Amino acid sequence: MYVRLTNQGLSLLGENLSQEAGLNHLMQQLKNQGTLVRHTGSGLRITVGTPQENQRTIERIKHLFDPEEINTNSL
């Protein structure tokens, strides 16, 4: 799986984040949850093996971009 952030995605992660800062933030959050992630320069390379791992990773990413979760975590 390869991930890049849109301007909307960056704004959900924080105020005035650069692409680099947003990717680093996302990478660190996913690594903290046990996801294998590599920063490739212009995006993130996420390694998944099974359909269950893929679904778990998608849920983790969705959770990171949930505005209610972001507001709760920033308090």
C-alpha positions in Angstrom: 0.0 0.0 0.0 1.3 3.5 -0.9 0.0 6.6 0.9 0.3 10.3 0.1 -1.5 13.1 1.8 -3.9 15.6 0.1 -4.2 19.1 1.4 -7.5 18.0 3.1 -5.6 15.1 4.8 -2.9 17.4 5.9 -5.4 19.9 7.4 -7.1 17.0 9.4 -3.7 16.1 10.9 -2.9 19.7 12.1 -2.6 23.3 11.3 -0.1 24.3 8.5 1.6 20.9 8.3 4.0 20.4 5.3 3.7 17.2 3.3 6.9 15.9 5.0 5.7 16.7 8.5 2.3 15.1 7.8 3.8 12.0 6.5 6.2 11.8 9.4 3.3 12.2 11.8 1.2 9.5 10.1 4.2 7.2 9.9 5.0 7.5 13.6 1.3 6.9 14.6 1.1 3.8 12.5 4.4 2.5 13.7 3.3 3.0 17.3 0.3 0.7 16.5 2.6 -2.0 15.1 2.2 -1.3 11.3 5.3 -1.8 9.2 5.9 1.6 7.4 8.7 3.1 5.4 9.0 6.7 4.3 9.9 6.7 0.6 10.5 10.4 0.1 7.1 11.3 -1.5 4.9 9.0 0.4 4.6 6.0 2.8 5.1 2.4 1.8 3.0 0.2 4.1 3.6 -3.5 4.1 0.6 -5.8 4.6 0.5 -9.5 4.1 -3.0 -10.9 4.7 -6.5 -9.5 4.0 -6.9 -9.2 7.7 -3.7 -7.1 8.1 -4.8 -4.9 5.2 -8.2 -4.3 6.8 -6.6 -3.6 10.2 -4.2 -1.0 8.5 -7.1 0.7 6.7 -9.0 0.9 10.0 -6.0 2.4 11.7 -5.6 5.0 9.0 -9.3 5.9 9.1 -9.1 6.3 12.9 -6.2 8.7 12.5 -8.3 10.9 10.2 -11.5 10.8 12.2 -12.1 14.5 13.2 -13.7 13.4 16.5 -10.7 11.4 17.4 -8.3 14.2 16.4 -10.2 16.7 18.5 -10.2 14.3 21.5 -6.5 13.4 21.1 -5.4 17.1 20.9 -7.0 18.0 24.3 
